[in-house]
Amino acid sequence: MAESNGTPLLEVSGATKIYKKGKESTKALDDVDLVLSGSPATITTIAGESGSGKTTLADTILGFTKLTDGTVRYRGQDIQRLPKDQRLEYRREVQAVFQDPFGVYNPFYKIRHIFDVAIKRFRLASNDNAARDLIEDALSVVGMRGDEVLDKHPHQLSGGQRQRMMVARAYLLKPRLIVADEPVSMVDASLRAMILDIMLRLRDEHAISFLYITHDLSTAYQIGDDICILYRGEIVERGDTQRVIDDPQHSYSKLLISSIPVPDPDVVWDTSAVTYEGN
């Protein structure tokens, strides 16, 4: 897929998505613009509360959901208009890691199946030995070994192992971009730190960019280069992650950031429900 100098890796323009049911309609995305450059690789966070439109945005970028209005361009080309060969290339170069590390697996197949299907689909290896080398390389990136996991079924692995396996499967295809939708929300704290560290290494050592979808601003602060705060389908604030979280300008951003618990036992966390009523 051709990419001219200066062309963004990903460009979302005027993205609007309206869901209709009978006479009722819900606007999940409202004129969203987003640009990710390909070099250097970055981690861009999309943050917001549940129902803010984060997953809808991720699904449109992955091509799972069609926009009501607007476009998603990858390396300058509208993903909805890609010819068959370029659509396959897009599927390889833009990978996903989802929230639920169990729901994405077919419980009837062994773990090696997810790698075998990807290798066959994208013709990554010419023989079994080459395929095994690719799989072992991908597993080593996430701190695992084939003889420990490939012949097991999904239920025989922990949630953290399953999630790292999905990161390995995405890395196997050597993507340019990984859309990670709440990838650490269902694993414990120690594994959360490990997966976030893997994301940083993939960015720094393998030039893979991430679109990190989360409601957890503390992890966004740890790994994010840039952040977009999404509220009711609109981006209300964006910029350098540290600057936005340390000095938010929009009233919703201030409310969202103020809800983060302070790691100090002498500071009482206000657990009362607060609703943002701004425009």
C-alpha positions, 0 to 999 in steps of 0.5 A: 500500500503506497504511502507518500512522505508526510502522509499520516499512518491513520487519519480519522476525519469527521467520524460520525456514527448514529445508531437507530432503533425505531424512532430513537437514535443514539449518536455514538460518535460526533464529528471526531477527527484524529491523526496518527503519524507513522514515524516515530511510533507512538501510543495515543490514548483514547480515554473516557467513561463507559458509553463515551464512544471509545469502542465505537471509534476502535471498531470503525478504525478496525473496519468492524463498524461503518460510519454514518458520516466521515472517513477513516484513511490508512496511509492516505486511502479510505479503508472502506474503498480498499481493493481486495489485496490492499484490504488484506494488507490493511488487516495485517498491518492494523491489528487488535487486542481486545478487552476479554482475554477469553472471549476471543478464543475458540475453546475447542482449539489449542492455542497454536491454532490462532497462530497457524490460522494467521500464518496460513491466511497471510502466507507468512511462512513457506514451511513448518520450521519457518512457521515455528520460528515465527511463533517462537519469536512472537512468544518470546516478545511477551515472555512465553515459550511455545512448549509451555503453551501451544498445546494447551486449550484456552481454559488451561491458561490464566487471563494474563497468559491469554492476553499476552498470547493475543499481543503475541499473535498481533506482533506475529504479523509485524503490524504498523498499528495495534488497536488495544481496547481496554487490554489490561482491565481484566488482569491483575496489577502485576500482569497489567504492568507487564502488558503495559511494558510490552506495549512500550517495548513494541513501540520503542524496539519494533516501531509499532504504534498503538491506539490505546482505548481505556477509562484508566487515566493512571495507565494512560499517564504511564505509557501514553504519548498523546491523549484524547478525552472523549465525552458523549462521542466528542473529543473535548480535549487532546494533547500531550498526555502529561500536560493534559492530565497534569493541567486539564483545561476542559471541565469534563477532563477536570472531573474525569482526572479528579476521580483518580484515587490518590495513592496516599492513605491519609487522603480520603477518596470521595466515592460519591457519584458525580455527574458531568452536566456540561455541554 
